[in-house]
């Protein structure tokens, strides 16, 4: 075995061991819970824009994008636009004509201005409207027409009903070998009433939607390796790999 293969084999063994270490996983969950109390994800930017993601998940998305090399990344939920900028910058590094499409029910004017003035905006398009509105979904499908490699990220309203509908609407856009990533599935792993001022919580969140979706859709499987190696992630059971055309 050459040195490169030897190193990769060691990494695979490490990840497999991490997946079996329930103590370490429990500690990671405690860390995640306590960090959420301080809005930890608000602390980071990508090329000057707030990204509102955990650094570990940013690294995971970087690995996925480099591996898949999509020519379209669709994200529901825009907020400050940092994720759109991040995805666009990755596509810029890859080269080619890859684009990013963001969908949000409320693109606030100050955020739109900052996104549109960013150098990476040349790869970005945005649609304002509810991601589960049929007319908005049709606009997304029109934009995605003729795109050969599509990656979809769901990060808008986190209720079970909303995310399940997004999964039903947009999963067919994802191409074999690519990913459908559902963020904030970790809500299910937090204590009862951890989100008292939100419409979502334990039993009603993206993870429960993923579980429901996978009961009737065999095109996707949970990529457990990603969450096992990250340990700290807001998307446990949320990295769904497309395994069928």
RODO-2510 file (C-alpha; in nm, 4 decimals, decimal comma):
residues 245
     n   res          X          Y          Z
     1     x     0,0000     0,0000     0,0000
     2     x     0,1453     0,3374    -0,0992
     3     x     0,1668     0,6241     0,1554
     4     x    -0,1443     0,8026     0,0214
     5     x    -0,3575     0,4883     0,0378
     6     x    -0,2171     0,4099     0,3822
     7     x    -0,3135     0,7532     0,5142
     8     x    -0,6650     0,7324     0,3696
     9     x    -0,7097     0,3863     0,5219
    10     x    -0,6072     0,5264     0,8607
    11     x    -0,8616     0,8063     0,8245
    12     x    -1,1358     0,5551     0,7412
    13     x    -1,0466     0,3521     1,0520
    14     x    -1,0554     0,6669     1,2662
    15     x    -1,3983     0,7653     1,1343
    16     x    -1,5338     0,4139     1,1861
    17     x    -1,4091     0,4185     1,5454
    18     x    -1,5627     0,7594     1,6078
    19     x    -1,8966     0,6243     1,4872
    20     x    -1,8834     0,3614     1,7610
    21     x    -1,7705     0,5925     2,0431
    22     x    -2,1020     0,6756     2,2083
    23     x    -1,9321     0,8562     2,4960
    24     x    -1,7551     1,1006     2,2679
    25     x    -2,0721     1,1466     2,0634
    26     x    -2,2611     1,2260     2,3833
    27     x    -2,0009     1,4829     2,4843
    28     x    -2,0229     1,6392     2,1384
    29     x    -2,3996     1,6662     2,1749
    30     x    -2,3581     1,8418     2,5101
    31     x    -2,1109     2,0837     2,3526
    32     x    -2,3531     2,1514     2,0683
    33     x    -2,6395     2,2123     2,3087
    34     x    -2,4421     2,4542     2,5249
    35     x    -2,3051     2,6409     2,2232
    36     x    -2,6564     2,6883     2,0872
    37     x    -2,7435     2,8843     2,4008
    38     x    -2,5015     3,1525     2,2786
    39     x    -2,6008     3,1453     1,9093
    40     x    -2,2546     3,0059     1,8373
    41     x    -2,3199     2,9845     1,4628
    42     x    -2,3617     3,3629     1,4440
    43     x    -1,9909     3,4124     1,5151
    44     x    -1,8526     3,3371     1,1685
    45     x    -1,8331     3,4984     0,8268
    46     x    -1,7352     3,3815     0,4791
    47     x    -1,5604     3,6413     0,2631
    48     x    -1,7157     3,9162     0,4734
    49     x    -2,0773     3,7912     0,5035
    50     x    -2,2282     3,6216     0,8112
    51     x    -2,2611     3,2531     0,7235
    52     x    -2,4570     3,1304     1,0298
    53     x    -2,3144     2,7792     1,0097
    54     x    -2,0829     2,5765     1,2280
    55     x    -1,7250     2,5617     1,0913
    56     x    -1,7413     2,1818     1,0942
    57     x    -2,0410     2,1819     0,8588
    58     x    -1,8728     2,4388     0,6359
    59     x    -1,5787     2,2006     0,5981
    60     x    -1,8166     1,9131     0,5205
    61     x    -1,9903     2,1178     0,2518
    62     x    -1,6540     2,2123     0,1036
    63     x    -1,5638     1,8440     0,0766
    64     x    -1,8989     1,7591    -0,0827
    65     x    -1,8816     2,0422    -0,3362
    66     x    -1,5254     1,9542    -0,4363
    67     x    -1,6214     1,5882    -0,4710
    68     x    -1,9470     1,6402    -0,6630
    69     x    -1,8462     1,9507    -0,8607
    70     x    -2,2089     2,0530    -0,9183
    71     x    -2,2987     2,3103    -1,1786
    72     x    -2,5955     2,4207    -0,9678
    73     x    -2,6346     2,4534    -0,5922
    74     x    -2,9849     2,5368    -0,4686
    75     x    -3,0333     2,6628    -0,1145
    76     x    -3,3609     2,7420     0,0592
    77     x    -3,3056     3,0050     0,3260
    78     x    -3,0752     3,2987     0,2515
    79     x    -3,0526     3,5087     0,5718
    80     x    -2,7383     3,7259     0,5415
    81     x    -2,6170     3,5415     0,2336
    82     x    -2,2938     3,3985     0,3690
    83     x    -2,3749     3,0466     0,2557
    84     x    -2,4568     3,1656    -0,0955
    85     x    -2,1223     3,3475    -0,1066
    86     x    -1,9453     3,0365     0,0247
    87     x    -2,1012     2,8071    -0,2365
    88     x    -2,0297     3,0577    -0,5126
    89     x    -1,6658     3,0886    -0,4054
    90     x    -1,6269     2,7101    -0,4146
    91     x    -1,7705     2,7004    -0,7658
    92     x    -1,5337     2,9810    -0,8614
    93     x    -1,2391     2,7718    -0,7413
    94     x    -1,3623     2,4681    -0,9329
    95     x    -1,4027     2,6717    -1,2492
    96     x    -1,6659     2,6417    -1,5174
    97     x    -2,0058     2,8089    -1,5203
    98     x    -2,1545     2,6769    -1,1934
    99     x    -2,4302     2,8831    -1,0327
   100     x    -2,5970     2,9182    -0,6938
   101     x    -2,9705     2,9766    -0,6543
   102     x    -3,1061     3,1023    -0,3222
   103     x    -3,4744     3,0987    -0,2242
   104     x    -3,6157     3,2866     0,0727
   105     x    -3,9616     3,4044     0,1717
   106     x    -3,8136     3,7376     0,2861
   107     x    -3,4892     3,8642     0,1345
   108     x    -3,4306     4,1686     0,3495
   109     x    -3,3209     4,4718     0,1560
   110     x    -2,9992     4,5350     0,3503
   111     x    -2,8937     4,1741     0,2943
   112     x    -2,9841     4,1836    -0,0741
   113     x    -2,7723     4,4976    -0,1203
   114     x    -2,4673     4,3376     0,0420
   115     x    -2,5058     4,0130    -0,1532
   116     x    -2,5466     4,1941    -0,4846
   117     x    -2,2368     4,4090    -0,4296
   118     x    -2,0187     4,1068    -0,3448
   119     x    -1,7648     3,9864    -0,6063
   120     x    -1,9145     3,6363    -0,5903
   121     x    -2,2598     3,7642    -0,6853
   122     x    -2,1710     3,6942    -1,0476
   123     x    -2,2558     3,3289    -0,9778
   124     x    -2,5658     3,3915    -0,7644
   125     x    -2,9354     3,4280    -0,8401
   126     x    -3,2128     3,4754    -0,5853
   127     x    -3,5875     3,4129    -0,5777
   128     x    -3,8107     3,5702    -0,3141
   129     x    -4,1059     3,3620    -0,2030
   130     x    -4,1958     3,0563     0,0019
   131     x    -3,9933     2,7528    -0,0967
   132     x    -4,3044     2,5333    -0,0637
   133     x    -4,5180     2,7498    -0,2897
   134     x    -4,5797     2,5627    -0,6147
   135     x    -4,5155     2,8712    -0,8269
   136     x    -4,1782     2,9292    -0,6573
   137     x    -4,0865     2,5622    -0,6984
   138     x    -4,1677     2,5933    -1,0687
   139     x    -3,9283     2,8890    -1,0963
   140     x    -3,6585     2,6771    -0,9337
   141     x    -3,7226     2,3918    -1,1763
   142     x    -3,7089     2,6324    -1,4689
   143     x    -3,3743     2,7644    -1,3462
   144     x    -3,2411     2,4099    -1,3003
   145     x    -3,3409     2,2975    -1,6484
   146     x    -3,0472     2,1405    -1,8358
   147     x    -2,8236     2,1405    -1,5251
   148     x    -2,6440     1,8067    -1,5156
   149     x    -2,5154     1,8033    -1,1565
   150     x    -2,7392     1,9549    -0,8888
   151     x    -2,6854     1,9805    -0,5130
   152     x    -2,9726     2,0947    -0,2875
   153     x    -2,9466     2,2455     0,0624
   154     x    -3,2531     2,2976     0,2839
   155     x    -3,2113     2,5599     0,5560
   156     x    -3,5271     2,7692     0,5823
   157     x    -3,8294     2,7073     0,8067
   158     x    -3,7388     2,4141     1,0329
   159     x    -4,0828     2,2670     1,1067
   160     x    -4,1513     1,9045     1,0141
   161     x    -4,4296     1,9932     0,7708
   162     x    -4,2282     2,2597     0,5897
   163     x    -3,9098     2,0547     0,5517
   164     x    -4,1001     1,7437     0,4447
   165     x    -4,2699     1,9447     0,1717
   166     x    -3,9321     2,0860     0,0600
   167     x    -3,7949     1,7322     0,0443
   168     x    -4,0877     1,6221    -0,1662
   169     x    -4,0581     1,9216    -0,3979
   170     x    -3,6839     1,9408    -0,4552
   171     x    -3,5396     1,5915    -0,4042
   172     x    -3,5995     1,4961    -0,7672
   173     x    -3,3624     1,7747    -0,8763
   174     x    -3,0680     1,6092    -0,7011
   175     x    -2,8552     1,4000    -0,9348
   176     x    -2,7051     1,0603    -0,8576
   177     x    -2,3818     1,0935    -0,6594
   178     x    -2,4756     1,4393    -0,5334
   179     x    -2,6309     1,5361    -0,2013
   180     x    -2,9495     1,6687    -0,0486
   181     x    -2,8372     1,8386     0,2730
   182     x    -3,0892     1,9170     0,5458
   183     x    -2,9577     2,1509     0,8123
   184     x    -3,0675     2,1863     1,1767
   185     x    -3,1712     1,8241     1,2185
   186     x    -2,9960     1,8566     1,5573
   187     x    -3,3120     2,0229     1,6901
   188     x    -3,4449     1,6707     1,7532
   189     x    -3,1508     1,5998     1,9847
   190     x    -3,2035     1,9037     2,2059
   191     x    -3,4094     1,9023     2,5277
   192     x    -3,7845     1,9557     2,5300
   193     x    -3,8802     2,3253     2,5087
   194     x    -3,5269     2,4237     2,4051
   195     x    -3,6774     2,6527     2,1409
   196     x    -3,9721     2,8105     2,3286
   197     x    -4,0133     3,1014     2,0860
   198     x    -3,9962     2,8923     1,7681
   199     x    -4,2617     2,6848     1,5881
   200     x    -4,0252     2,3861     1,5801
   201     x    -3,8848     2,1627     1,8534
   202     x    -3,8410     1,8018     1,9576
   203     x    -4,0718     1,5844     1,7484
   204     x    -4,1308     1,8621     1,4954
   205     x    -3,8152     1,9466     1,3040
   206     x    -3,5966     1,8694     1,0017
   207     x    -3,4763     1,5336     1,1369
   208     x    -3,8281     1,4004     1,1852
   209     x    -3,9024     1,5194     0,8305
   210     x    -3,5966     1,3345     0,6960
   211     x    -3,7016     1,0143     0,8715
   212     x    -4,0525     1,0435     0,7279
   213     x    -3,9212     1,1212     0,3798
   214     x    -3,6872     0,8213     0,3727
   215     x    -3,9743     0,5828     0,4459
   216     x    -4,1050     0,6337     0,0926
   217     x    -3,7981     0,7473    -0,1044
   218     x    -3,5168     0,5022    -0,1801
   219     x    -3,3064     0,7378    -0,3927
   220     x    -3,1250     0,8653    -0,0835
   221     x    -2,9354     0,7250     0,2113
   222     x    -2,7947     0,8990     0,5175
   223     x    -2,4186     0,9414     0,4827
   224     x    -2,3281     0,8539     0,8411
   225     x    -1,9571     0,8886     0,7700
   226     x    -1,9908     1,2669     0,7502
   227     x    -2,1538     1,3098     1,0909
   228     x    -1,9209     1,0506     1,2452
   229     x    -1,6099     1,2398     1,1428
   230     x    -1,7483     1,5831     1,2257
   231     x    -1,8833     1,4876     1,5714
   232     x    -2,0062     1,8443     1,6113
   233     x    -2,2680     1,9145     1,3438
   234     x    -2,6106     2,0753     1,3234
   235     x    -2,7056     1,8190     1,0577
   236     x    -2,6961     1,4653     1,2055
   237     x    -2,8895     1,2372     0,9681
   238     x    -2,9114     1,5395     0,7381
   239     x    -2,6383     1,4584     0,4849
   240     x    -2,8362     1,2566     0,2320
   241     x    -2,6477     1,1044    -0,0587
   242     x    -2,8356     1,0374    -0,3806
   243     x    -2,7677     0,6755    -0,4783
   244     x    -3,0117     0,6285    -0,7662
   245     x    -3,1009     0,8121    -1,0849
***
